[in-house]
């Protein structure tokens, strides 16, 4: 019998801390060769696009999952619908039985935040206290909660091209995270003393430059989840220690596509995949003097040190978002 889980069911059953733990375990299993895939397919259409992501786990019982997401950034304003809509179908990978059909928007949002949290746990400076989140849609709120779950934050700033949305987010979460959350309008000023920067917008132009962040900053660029999307200046990515989730995917979508196209890096110069960091199979990533970037095939995190050698961050993220770059 196939289980059907609506959005409300997913929210009732899956908490952010549980999702962070599961994603961390999945990265460790991937490093041990106990995963299937992953594979990805994107189909652009006017006003948005469709993304298919597929992967699986190998163990005492084998599982395969395929997620089909529709991503239409103007949905909230134009139709009153979520940016992300879709399904995740889970199969028994030994004999092909469909086990569950689940709402993908809720899982995507939580998984994206959880991936950033895992990256921050291993790549950000452990004493990080100040964070800036760019983009105040659904994913912005989850990203802030996710990094707060793994870092000792004392202050956060949120910014959006829609100042009202930023103020609403600050008011909504300011009393729940245990530290002040401030809506701001000057991104460059906010980044000057930030230890962490998360960008989660649908931007197609870079709005964070190499000179905007200080050495040691951890940057998670979550918004670039398709070809053409961009939040970070290629020189910033090329000058940071780059950690990716899946290198081949990150070279096609995410921030890395622009760096490769500009000839600033080759795939061989990407520092490492996050799974190897989680599994302890890679040399320590220096956290103090260099920017470290983490990119999924749709997001990035990095920490900065401008020391001359070219390393890069990694890619992450598929999430509902309705905001755009400042």
N, C-alpha and C positions, 0 to 999 in steps of 0.2 A: 504494500500500500504506500503510495507516494504522499508525503507530508507537504502541506501547503502553508507557508508562513507569510502573512501580510506584514506591512511595515510596523504596525503596532505590536505584532508578535515578536518581531526581531528586537525591537526596543525593550520589550519586557524580558526577553531571554538573554540578550547580549549586552553586557556593560562595557564601558571603555576600558577599565582595568583588565577585565577578562580578555578583551580583544587585543590589548597590548601584549599580554602574556602569550596568547595564541600566535600572534604575528612573530614574536621573538622566537618561539619554538619552531615556527615554519621556516624562518631563516636558518636556524641551526640544522634542521632536517635537510634543507636544500644544500647546505655545505657538505653534509654527509652523503649526498647523492640519493636521498630518499624521496625525491620529488619527480613528477612527470611534467615535461614541458619546462617553462611555460610557453604559450603561444599567444599571438595578438593579431587582430585584424581591425582596421579602421575604414569606415565608409563615410566620406563627407557628403552632406546634403545642404541645400540652402537653409541658413539659419542655425545650423548645428551639425550633428553627425552621430554615427552609431559606432560603438566600440565593442568588440568581442574579445574577451580575455579568457584563457583556458589554462588549467594546470591540474596537478593531482599529487597525491601522497602515496608512498609505498611503505607498507609495514605489515603488521599482523592482518590488517584489512586494508585493501586498496580503495582509494577514493579518486574520483575525477569530478571536477567542477568547471562549468562554463558560465561566464557572466556576459550578458548582453545588455549594454547600457545605451540609452538615448541621451545625448547631452545637448540641450538647447538653452543657452545662457539667457535668452530673453523671455523664457517661459513665465517666470514670476510676474513680470510687468505686463506682458502681452496676453497671457491666458490664465494667470492665477494658478499655474501648475509648477511643480518642482523642476529645477534645472535638470536633474538626473532622474530618469525613470527606467525601469528595466527589471530583469529577473536574473537570479542565480539558480542554475539547475545542478543538483548534486547527484552523482551516480555511484553505484558500487562498481569499481574498476576491475573486478574479477569476472563478473558476468553481465554487467551493463544495466542492472536494474536501476531505474530512476528512484532515488530515495527522497528527494525534496525539491520543491520549487519555492524559491524565496524572493521577497522584495530585494532588489539590488541597491536601491538608493540608500537605504539605512545601513546596509552592510558596507557599501562603498565608502560612505562618510566616516564610519567608525574605523574601517580598515586603513583608510588614508591617514587619519589622525594617529592611529596606532603605529603605522610605519614611521612617521616622523618621530614619535616618542622613542621607538627603539633606536633610531639613528641618533637622536639627541643623547640618549643614555650612554651610547658608546663613543660618540664623536664630539659632543659639546663639552666645554670645560665644566667639571662637576660643581664648581662654585658659581655658575652662571646665575645672575640675579635679575637682569633687566631684559625684557623681550619686546620686540616690535612685531606686530602682525598686520600685514597689508592685505586688505580684502576682508570685509565683515559680513559675508554671507554665511550660509550654514557651515561651510568648511572652516571659515575663520574662527568661529566659536569652538568647534571641535578641536582645531589645531591648538588653540590656547589652552584648553583643558588638558590636552594630551601632553604638551611640554611641561605644564605645571605638575603633572603626575610623576615626572621623572627628574625634574630639576628644582632646586630651592629658590624659585622666583620670589622676588620681593616687590616687583613693580612691572606692569605691562602697559604698552601703548598700542592702540588700534587706530587704523587709518583706512579711509575708503574715499573714492571719488564722490560718493554720496555721504556727506558729513552727518546727516541725520541717522543713517544706518550705523555709522561708527559710534555716535553718541548712544544710540539704542543698545548696541552690543555692550558698551562699557557699563551702562546702567543695569543691564540684565545680569551680567556676570560679576560685577564688581563686589557684590556681597557674598558670593559663593565660593570664590577661589582662595580667600584668605590673604589677599594682597590687593592694593589699589590697581584699578584698570582705568586708563585715561584715554579719551578720544583726542587725537591730535590732527593737525593739518600739514605740518612740515616734516616730510619724511626724512630728509637729509639730517635735520637737527635731531630727530628721534634716533637715527642710526648711530650717531656719534658716540653714544655711551651704551649702546645695546650689546649684550653678549650673544643674543639669539635674534635672528630675523627669519620670519616665515612669510612667504608670499603665496597667496592663493587667489589669483585673479584670472580672468580669461584674456589677459593682455596679449597683443601681438607685437609689442615693442618693448624694448628694455627700459626699465625705470629705476633699476638699482645699478650703480656704476662702481667700478673698482675703488674709486676714491671716496665712496660714501661710507664704507664700512671700515672698522678699525681691525688691527691684527688680532687674531684669535676668535673672531666672530664665527658662530655657527649659523649657516644659511640653509634653510629648507625652502626650495622653490617648488611649490606644489602645483602651480597652475598650468605649466606647460605640458599638457597631456596629449598633444597632437602636433602634427607637422605645422610649422608656421607660428605656433604660440611661443611667446618669449617674455620673460620678466627680468632677466639678468644680462648685463653687458658681457659679451663673450670674454673680454679681457679679465673680468672678475672671476669667471668660471675657470679660465685657463691658469690663473695665478693662485688658485686655491688647491687644497688637497681634495681630490675628487673621489668620492665613494658612490658606487651605483648599486642598484638592485640586480638588474640584468643588463649586462653591457650591450649586447646586440640590440635590444629594444631601445635602450637609452640613446644609442647612436642614430636611431631613426626618428624618434620623437623625444620631447623634453629639451632641456637647455643644451645638452651636449650636441644636438644637431647643428646649432649655430656656430659652436666652437670648431667643430670638424669642418664645416663649410668654409670658415674663415682661415683654415690652415693653422690655427693656433695650437692644436693638439692632434695627436693620433690616438686611435683606440688603445694602443699599447701603452700610452702615457697615463691612462686612467689608473688611479692608485690601486683600487681594489673593489671587489664586490662586498656589500654589507654582510652577506652570509658568512664570508671568511672572517670578518671582524667579530661577529657574534660568536663564531666557533673558536676564536682565539688562534686562528691559523695564519694571521698576518702580523707583521711588525706593528708595534703601537703607532697610532696616528698622533703626531705631535699636536697638542691642543692649545698651546699658549701663544706661539708666535706666528702661526700660519692660519689662514682662513680654511675651514673645513667645509666642504660642500657635499651634501648628500642628494643625489638625484635618483628618482625612480624613472620608469618610462613615463613619467608624468609629473615629477616633482624633483626638488633638489634640496640638499642641505650642505652647507659648507662652512669651514672655519678658515679664517684668513691670517696669513702672514705673508707679507710681500717680501720674499727673500730671494726671488730670482728664479728658483726652479719651478717648473710648470707641473703642477698636480691639479686634480679636479675633484669635485663633489659628485654625489649620486642623485639618481632620479626617483621620484615617488609620485604617487597620488592619482585617483579617479574619484571625484567628489562633486556634490552639488554646490554650486556657487553662482551667485548672481551679481557679484560686484566686479568692478573693473579697476584698472591701475590708476593711481593718482597722477 
